[in-house]
Amino acid sequence: MRKNIISGLVAVLLLVSCKNDKKLLDSLNNYNISMQDKGYHFGDQLNLPKDVTENAESITISFGDKETSGLTIDPKFFALGDNEVTFVIKTKGGETLNQDATINVFAKNPEKQMDYDIIAEYPHDANNFVEGFLLEGNTVYESDGLDGASQLIKYTLGSTTPIITEKQPAEIFSEGCAIAGDKIYQLTYKSKIGFIYDKNSLKKLSQFPLPNVIGEGWGLTYDGKNLVATDGSNNLYYLDVNDPSKVVKTVSVAGNKETYDKLNELEYHNGFIYSNVWYKPIILKIKPETGEVVGKFDFTKITDENSQGNPEHVLNGIAFKGENMLVTGKNWPKIYEVAIK
């Protein structure tokens, strides 16, 4: 009888302990959910619920291959945007509890609304599904997509007649491109490869496998040291220009109140990266070192004029002509030159 009583007491204690553990995890989960939209900024403290902190011997945050016991949004551990983490709680009762969470980190300062004036318009071949768009001198280098219609072309700004056309195999869907020295680097959408061309002749020199971390090729630019690629997420992938299969670093992008995923066509200019956002008529001005969005251009009017109701004819072309920006899009009949105020 005594043995049965002891067994019963142990069972009751375990049941109470399990209920307390569930209550603690539910409390932590509710807190994390409540903070997802509000988010954090670097330097903020994680003010976890009292019933969590009072019943915890220790709390650590795990990022997979690293962890911290400091409940502060520290840039050594957190990146801008979505951070997938696991809270590891050792309770005063000797239990170890795990709670997965997403911690959103936003830029501290609001994005500046960038004003501009349209100062010139140029013709653009409306048959071209623009994926990459570059200007060097008065020469445009353009990568056009779609299966069976992908190409790399070179033409003079103001003309729609290519000087040189390099057609892609039917199975290739071309994406972003960048000039580095005397070479043009070009991504592909889902083929997991990139191409390198001679800039003058557009003759293909070689190809390379995309890094495994890049699921799809989207945008590409060159910052004078590294290639910078996008894959439809909110990440900028810095690639070794001498070995584009190697990721040098990854920088996540976010604004003051939102994470900007679907980063697409890129352009590096005067220390900043400019990126359009797929399906949105905006271009972001991004600090490359931190991923902080410091400015935003609204091109709704010209997007509406050129898309003609087709949702696929999105803004997707950024280049610079001196200090002025050139803007175009998929199957747009025009290129716009805008002076930034």
C-alpha positions in Angstrom: 0.0 0.0 0.0 2.8 2.4 1.0 4.5 1.7 -2.4 1.3 2.5 -4.3 0.9 5.8 -2.3 4.4 6.9 -3.2 3.9 5.9 -6.8 0.7 7.9 -6.8 2.5 11.0 -5.3 5.2 10.8 -7.9 2.6 10.6 -10.7 0.8 13.7 -9.3 4.1 15.6 -9.0 5.0 14.7 -12.6 1.6 15.8 -13.8 1.9 19.1 -11.9 5.4 19.6 -13.3 4.2 18.9 -16.9 1.3 21.3 -16.5 3.7 24.0 -15.2 6.2 23.4 -18.0 3.4 23.7 -20.6 2.1 26.9 -19.0 5.6 28.3 -19.1 6.1 27.4 -22.7 2.7 28.7 -23.6 3.5 32.0 -21.9 6.8 32.3 -23.8 5.1 31.4 -27.1 2.3 34.0 -26.6 5.0 36.7 -25.8 7.0 35.8 -28.9 3.9 35.9 -31.1 2.9 39.3 -29.7 6.3 40.7 -30.6 6.5 39.4 -34.2 4.7 42.4 -35.8 6.2 45.0 -33.4 9.7 43.5 -33.7 12.9 44.7 -32.1 15.8 47.0 -32.8 19.4 46.4 -32.1 20.1 47.1 -28.4 16.6 46.2 -27.3 16.0 43.9 -24.3 13.8 40.8 -24.5 11.4 41.4 -21.6 10.2 37.9 -21.2 7.1 37.2 -19.0 7.7 37.0 -15.3 6.4 33.4 -15.0 9.2 32.4 -17.4 12.1 34.3 -15.8 11.0 33.5 -12.2 10.9 29.7 -12.9 14.1 29.6 -15.0 17.5 28.7 -13.7 18.9 29.9 -17.0 17.7 31.0 -20.5 19.8 30.8 -23.6 18.9 31.6 -27.2 20.2 29.1 -29.8 20.8 30.0 -33.5 21.8 26.5 -34.4 25.6 26.8 -34.5 25.8 29.6 -31.9 24.0 30.7 -28.7 23.8 33.5 -26.3 22.5 33.9 -22.7 22.2 37.6 -23.1 18.6 38.6 -23.7 19.6 41.6 -25.8 19.2 42.1 -29.6 23.0 42.0 -30.2 24.2 42.4 -33.9 26.8 39.8 -33.1 24.1 37.2 -33.0 21.0 38.7 -34.7 20.6 39.9 -38.2 18.0 42.3 -39.6 14.8 40.6 -40.6 13.6 37.2 -39.5 15.8 35.3 -37.0 14.8 31.7 -36.5 15.9 30.8 -32.9 15.2 28.3 -30.1 14.8 29.3 -26.5 16.5 26.8 -24.2 15.2 27.1 -20.7 16.6 25.2 -17.7 13.9 25.3 -15.0 14.5 25.5 -11.3 12.9 22.1 -11.2 15.7 20.6 -13.3 13.8 20.3 -16.6 15.2 21.5 -20.0 12.5 23.1 -22.2 12.9 24.2 -25.9 10.7 26.7 -27.6 11.1 27.7 -31.3 10.5 31.3 -32.2 11.0 33.9 -34.9 12.5 37.2 -33.7 12.1 40.0 -36.1 14.7 42.8 -36.1 14.0 46.0 -37.8 16.2 49.0 -38.7 16.2 51.8 -36.0 15.5 54.7 -38.4 12.5 55.1 -40.7 13.2 54.9 -44.4 13.4 58.3 -46.1 10.9 58.8 -48.9 13.1 59.6 -51.9 11.8 62.3 -54.3 12.7 62.5 -58.0 11.9 64.2 -61.2 11.5 62.4 -64.6 13.9 64.3 -66.9 14.0 62.1 -70.0 12.4 59.1 -71.6 14.0 56.6 -74.0 12.4 53.8 -76.1 12.7 50.2 -74.9 11.8 47.0 -76.7 8.5 45.9 -75.2 9.2 42.3 -76.2 12.1 42.2 -73.6 11.3 40.5 -70.3 14.0 42.5 -68.4 15.9 40.7 -65.6 19.2 42.5 -65.5 19.8 46.1 -66.6 23.2 47.9 -66.8 24.6 51.1 -68.3 28.2 51.8 -69.1 28.8 55.0 -70.9 25.9 55.2 -73.3 25.8 51.4 -73.8 23.0 49.3 -72.2 23.7 45.7 -71.3 20.4 43.8 -70.7 19.6 40.3 -69.6 16.1 39.1 -70.7 14.3 36.1 -69.2 11.6 33.6 -70.0 12.1 30.0 -71.2 12.9 29.8 -74.9 13.4 33.6 -75.1 16.3 34.4 -72.8 19.1 36.5 -74.1 21.9 38.9 -73.2 21.9 42.0 -75.4 23.9 45.1 -75.9 22.5 48.3 -77.4 22.8 52.1 -77.3 20.6 54.0 -75.0 17.9 55.6 -77.1 17.8 52.8 -79.6 15.9 49.5 -79.5 18.2 47.7 -82.0 20.7 45.4 -80.4 24.4 45.8 -81.3 25.0 42.2 -80.2 22.7 39.5 -79.1 23.7 36.3 -77.3 20.8 33.9 -77.2 20.4 31.3 -74.4 19.5 27.7 -74.8 15.7 27.1 -74.7 15.8 25.5 -71.2 17.6 28.5 -69.7 15.7 31.3 -68.0 18.2 34.3 -67.7 18.2 36.5 -64.6 20.3 39.3 -63.2 23.7 40.4 -64.6 26.6 42.5 -63.5 29.8 43.9 -65.0 33.1 43.3 -63.3 36.1 44.5 -65.3 35.9 43.2 -68.8 33.5 40.4 -67.9 29.7 40.1 -67.5 28.3 37.7 -65.0 24.8 36.4 -65.4 22.5 34.3 -63.1 19.9 31.8 -64.2 16.5 31.4 -62.5 16.3 27.7 -61.6 19.2 26.0 -63.5 21.6 26.6 -60.5 24.3 27.9 -62.8 25.7 31.2 -63.8 27.5 32.4 -66.9 30.6 34.6 -67.6 30.9 36.5 -70.8 33.4 38.7 -72.5 31.9 42.2 -72.1 32.9 43.4 -75.6 31.8 40.5 -77.7 29.2 38.8 -75.3 30.9 35.5 -76.1 30.4 33.0 -73.3 33.7 32.3 -71.5 32.6 29.9 -68.8 29.9 28.9 -66.4 29.8 28.2 -62.6 27.5 26.5 -60.2 25.5 28.8 -57.9 26.2 28.4 -54.2 23.9 25.8 -52.5 22.4 28.5 -50.2 21.0 30.4 -53.2 17.9 28.5 -54.2 17.2 30.6 -57.3 19.1 33.2 -59.2 17.4 36.7 -59.2 19.4 39.9 -59.1 23.1 40.6 -59.4 25.4 43.6 -59.0 29.1 44.3 -58.4 30.3 46.6 -55.6 33.9 46.8 -56.8 35.0 43.9 -54.7 32.3 41.2 -54.6 29.4 40.2 -56.7 26.1 40.7 -54.8 23.2 38.4 -55.5 19.5 38.0 -54.5 17.4 34.9 -54.5 13.9 36.2 -53.8 14.4 36.4 -50.0 15.5 39.4 -47.9 19.2 38.4 -48.2 22.0 39.9 -50.1 24.6 37.2 -50.9 28.2 38.5 -51.4 30.0 36.2 -53.8 33.7 36.0 -54.6 34.1 37.5 -58.0 37.0 35.1 -58.8 34.9 32.1 -57.6 31.2 33.0 -57.7 30.3 29.7 -56.3 31.7 30.9 -52.9 29.6 33.0 -50.5 31.8 35.6 -48.7 29.0 36.8 -46.4 25.3 37.2 -46.2 23.5 40.4 -45.2 19.8 40.5 -44.4 17.7 43.5 -45.4 14.9 45.3 -43.4 13.3 48.6 -42.9 12.0 50.3 -39.8 8.7 48.4 -39.7 9.0 45.6 -42.2 11.3 42.9 -43.7 11.7 43.3 -47.4 11.7 39.9 -49.0 11.5 39.3 -52.8 14.6 41.5 -53.4 15.2 41.4 -57.1 17.2 43.5 -59.6 20.2 45.2 -58.0 22.4 48.1 -58.7 25.4 49.3 -56.7 26.1 53.1 -56.8 28.1 55.4 -54.6 28.3 53.2 -51.6 24.6 52.0 -51.6 22.8 49.1 -53.1 19.5 49.8 -54.9 17.0 47.0 -55.2 13.5 46.7 -56.6 11.0 44.4 -54.8 9.2 41.9 -57.0 5.5 42.8 -57.6 5.9 46.2 -55.9 6.5 49.5 -57.7 9.3 50.5 -55.3 13.1 50.7 -55.3 15.0 50.5 -52.0 18.2 52.3 -51.1 20.2 49.9 -48.8 23.3 50.3 -46.7 25.4 47.3 -47.8 27.2 47.0 -44.5 24.1 46.5 -42.4 21.2 45.8 -44.7 19.3 48.8 -43.4 16.9 50.3 -45.8 17.6 54.1 -45.6 15.4 55.2 -48.5 12.5 54.2 -50.7 11.4 55.4 -54.2 7.8 55.1 -55.2 7.3 54.4 -58.9 3.6 53.5 -58.9 2.6 56.0 -61.6 5.1 54.9 -64.3 4.5 51.2 -63.3 0.8 51.6 -63.9 1.4 53.4 -67.2 3.6 50.6 -68.5 2.1 47.4 -67.1 -1.2 48.1 -68.8 -3.0 45.8 -66.3 -0.6 42.9 -66.7 0.6 41.9 -63.2 3.8 40.3 -64.7 4.9 43.5 -66.3 6.6 44.8 -63.2 9.2 47.4 -62.4 12.5 45.5 -62.9 15.4 47.5 -64.1 17.8 49.9 -62.3 20.9 51.6 -63.7 22.7 54.9 -63.2 23.6 57.5 -65.8 25.9 59.7 -63.8 24.0 60.7 -60.7 20.6 60.1 -62.4 18.8 56.8 -62.2 17.5 54.8 -65.2 14.3 52.8 -64.5 12.5 50.3 -66.7 10.5 47.0 -66.3 9.5 43.7 -67.9 8.0 44.3 -71.3 8.0 48.1 -70.8 8.1 50.3 -73.9 10.1 53.0 -72.1 13.2 53.6 -70.0 12.9 56.6 -67.7 15.8 58.8 -66.5 15.1 60.4 -63.1 16.9 63.0 -61.2 17.0 62.3 -57.5 16.2 65.3 -55.3 
